[in-house]
Amino acid sequence: MNKAEQALRELHEMDALAAGDSPLHRLCPLAKFLFTAAYIAAVVSFGRYDLARLAPLLLMAALLYQLAGIPVGKCFHKLRFVLPLVLAVGLFNPLLDRAPMLTLGGVVISGGVVSMLTMMAKGTLCLMASFLLMATTRVDALCAGLRRLRVPGFLLSLLLLTYRYVGVMTEEVAVMTDAYALRAPGQRGVAFRAWGSFLGQLLLRSMDRAEELYAAMLLRGYREEFPYAEAAPCAARDAAFLSVGAALLLLLRFVNVSALLGGLLMR
């Protein structure tokens, strides 16, 4: 299996995850999107030294993953190429902020180290929330939900067609790579002198496939309103989920739950 086929398989795995059946999958896409946006806003609103206060938000994310029936490890595996970039944010903070902040076991921890870990934790939590949304919601259903918020149709069309086109292009790359390997046995990768013709053929083949894909969407009733993917109206359970989730986020944001629990455990 070449790398293009592996990427295509992982893309199909995301579609399979979104088509699952769990209490979180059955929620209205709009409610899940609003909760995810509120969760990310709550995460990024904490100060650069509020590392301990992010722990309850991590627990909330883990509980939502359990509710959706998706292992947390799958999130980190799927995002293994993005996580290093997120974790690299703030690496120079220990050099810029060397003021001592706390002492653990005789080791002095500077404010730069705490702020670096806080930024890493924030980025990881935001990625976990975004992945959970995509893993429990089909892209077309999410676009239908966003259309209810009066998001311009051309932006949603761009999002949906880009997502579909990535799969089409990856599939064409996999087919062409296999064909090239059969014509050049024992050669690793595509030779440099063949890059031009390879990319040209890829462009032409993927454009033909994209035209077929768009024609199929039109036949299914696509008119920038997503009638074929219109989700069911938000029910009482969706409103309850959004209300309880918003209340918990407000509680965790304005009340230091970590300190309260730590005080109770120390008694």
C-alpha positions in Angstrom: 0.0 0.0 0.0 1.5 3.3 -1.1 1.2 6.5 0.9 -1.6 7.9 -1.2 -3.7 4.7 -0.6 -3.0 5.0 3.1 -4.1 8.6 3.1 -7.3 7.7 1.2 -8.0 4.9 3.7 -7.7 7.3 6.6 -10.0 9.7 4.9 -12.6 6.9 4.5 -12.1 6.0 8.1 -13.1 9.5 9.1 -16.3 9.2 7.0 -17.0 5.9 8.7 -16.5 7.5 12.1 -18.9 10.3 11.2 -21.5 7.7 10.1 -21.5 6.0 13.5 -24.3 5.7 16.0 -23.9 7.1 19.5 -25.7 9.7 21.6 -23.2 12.3 20.3 -23.6 11.3 16.7 -27.4 11.6 17.0 -27.2 15.2 18.1 -28.1 18.1 15.8 -24.9 19.2 13.8 -25.6 22.8 14.7 -25.7 22.1 18.4 -22.4 20.2 18.2 -20.8 23.0 16.2 -21.9 25.7 18.6 -20.7 23.7 21.6 -17.3 23.1 19.9 -17.0 26.8 19.2 -17.8 27.6 22.8 -15.4 25.0 24.1 -12.5 26.4 22.0 -13.4 29.9 23.0 -13.3 28.9 26.7 -10.0 27.1 26.2 -8.2 30.0 24.6 -9.6 32.5 27.0 -7.5 31.2 30.0 -4.3 33.0 30.9 -0.9 31.8 30.0 -0.2 30.6 33.5 -3.5 28.8 34.0 -2.2 25.3 33.3 -4.0 23.6 36.2 -7.4 25.1 35.3 -7.3 23.3 31.9 -7.4 19.9 33.6 -11.3 19.9 34.0 -11.6 20.8 30.3 -9.4 17.8 29.4 -11.6 15.6 31.6 -14.7 17.0 29.8 -13.2 16.2 26.4 -12.3 12.7 27.5 -15.9 12.1 28.7 -17.3 13.3 25.4 -15.0 10.9 23.5 -16.3 8.1 25.7 -19.9 9.2 24.9 -19.1 9.1 21.2 -17.4 5.7 21.4 -14.2 7.0 19.9 -10.9 6.2 21.6 -8.8 9.3 22.5 -5.8 7.6 21.0 -7.4 7.5 17.6 -7.5 11.3 17.7 -3.8 11.6 18.4 -3.1 9.0 15.7 -5.1 10.9 13.1 -3.5 14.2 14.0 0.0 12.9 14.4 1.3 15.2 11.6 -0.4 18.3 13.1 0.3 17.8 16.8 4.1 18.4 16.5 3.4 21.9 14.9 1.0 22.7 17.8 3.4 21.5 20.4 6.2 23.6 18.9 4.2 26.7 19.7 5.8 28.4 22.7 9.1 26.4 22.7 11.0 29.7 23.2 9.0 30.9 26.1 11.4 29.4 28.7 14.2 31.5 27.1 12.1 34.7 27.2 10.5 34.3 30.6 13.0 33.0 33.2 11.4 34.4 36.3 10.9 31.7 38.9 7.2 30.8 39.4 7.0 27.7 41.6 9.1 24.9 43.0 8.4 21.2 42.6 10.6 18.7 44.5 13.3 21.2 44.8 13.3 22.1 41.1 12.5 25.7 40.3 10.0 26.1 37.4 10.1 29.3 35.5 7.1 31.2 34.2 8.2 30.5 30.7 8.0 26.7 31.2 4.5 27.0 32.6 3.3 29.3 29.8 4.8 26.9 27.2 3.0 23.9 28.7 -0.2 26.0 28.9 0.0 26.9 25.2 0.7 23.2 24.3 -2.3 22.1 26.4 -4.5 24.7 24.8 -3.6 23.7 21.2 -4.1 20.0 22.1 -7.5 20.6 23.5 -8.6 22.7 20.5 -7.5 19.9 18.2 -9.3 17.3 20.2 -12.5 19.3 20.1 -12.3 19.9 16.4 -11.5 16.3 15.7 -14.5 15.1 17.8 -16.8 17.4 15.8 -15.6 16.0 12.5 -15.6 12.4 13.8 -19.2 12.6 14.8 -20.7 14.8 12.1 -20.8 14.3 8.3 -19.4 17.2 6.4 -22.6 17.7 4.3 -24.7 17.7 7.5 -22.3 20.2 9.1 -22.6 22.5 6.1 -26.4 22.2 6.3 -26.3 23.2 9.9 -24.0 26.1 9.2 -26.4 27.3 6.5 -29.0 27.8 9.2 -26.6 30.3 10.7 -26.8 32.2 7.4 -23.3 31.4 6.5 -22.9 32.3 2.8 -23.6 29.4 0.5 -20.5 29.9 -1.6 -18.2 29.5 1.4 -19.9 26.3 2.4 -19.7 25.1 -1.2 -16.0 25.8 -1.1 -15.6 23.9 2.1 -17.7 20.9 0.9 -16.1 20.7 -2.6 -12.6 21.0 -1.1 -13.2 18.1 1.2 -14.6 16.0 -1.6 -11.9 17.1 -4.0 -9.2 16.0 -1.6 -10.5 12.5 -1.7 -10.9 12.5 -5.5 -7.3 13.8 -6.0 -5.9 11.3 -3.4 -7.6 8.4 -5.2 -6.2 9.5 -8.5 -2.7 9.8 -7.0 -3.0 6.3 -5.7 -4.0 4.9 -9.1 -1.3 6.7 -11.0 1.4 5.8 -8.4 0.5 2.1 -8.8 0.5 2.4 -12.6 3.9 4.1 -12.5 5.3 1.4 -10.2 4.1 -1.3 -12.6 5.9 0.4 -15.5 9.1 1.0 -13.4 9.6 -2.0 -11.2 12.2 -1.7 -8.5 12.2 2.1 -8.6 11.4 4.0 -5.4 9.0 6.9 -6.0 8.5 8.9 -9.2 11.6 9.9 -11.1 12.3 13.6 -11.2 12.2 13.7 -15.0 8.6 12.3 -14.9 7.2 14.9 -12.4 6.0 17.3 -15.0 3.9 14.7 -17.0 2.8 13.0 -13.7 1.4 16.3 -12.3 -0.2 17.2 -15.6 -2.0 13.9 -15.9 -3.0 14.2 -12.3 -4.5 17.6 -12.9 -6.5 16.5 -16.0 -7.7 13.2 -14.4 -8.8 14.9 -11.1 -10.6 17.7 -13.0 -12.6 15.1 -15.0 -13.5 13.3 -11.8 -14.4 16.6 -10.0 -16.7 17.5 -12.9 -18.4 14.1 -12.5 -18.7 14.6 -8.7 -20.2 18.1 -9.1 -22.7 16.8 -11.7 -23.7 14.0 -9.3 -24.3 16.7 -6.6 -26.5 18.7 -8.9 -28.6 15.6 -9.7 -29.1 15.1 -6.0 -30.6 18.6 -5.7 -27.6 20.6 -4.7 -28.3 24.4 -5.0 -26.1 25.8 -2.3 -28.8 24.9 0.2 -27.9 21.3 0.9 -31.4 19.8 0.6 -30.1 16.3 0.3 -28.2 16.6 3.6 -30.7 18.6 5.5 -30.5 17.5 9.1 -33.5 17.0 11.3 -34.5 20.1 13.3 -32.8 20.6 16.6 -34.9 18.8 19.3 -35.2 19.2 23.0 -32.2 17.0 23.7 -30.0 19.2 21.5 -31.1 22.3 23.4 -30.4 20.5 26.7 -27.0 19.4 25.5 -26.1 22.9 24.5 -27.5 24.5 27.7 -25.7 22.0 30.0 -22.5 22.3 28.0 -22.5 26.1 28.1 -23.3 26.1 31.8 -20.4 23.8 32.5 -18.0 25.8 30.4 -19.0 29.0 32.2 -18.5 27.3 35.5 -15.0 26.0 34.5 -14.1 29.4 33.1 -15.0 31.6 36.0 -14.6 29.2 39.0 -11.3 27.6 39.8 -12.6 24.0 40.0 -9.1 22.6 40.1 -8.2 24.6 43.2 -11.5 23.7 44.9 -10.9 20.0 44.3 -7.3 20.3 45.4 -8.4 21.9 48.6 -10.9 19.2 49.3 -8.4 16.5 48.7 -5.8 18.1 51.0 -8.3 18.1 54.0 
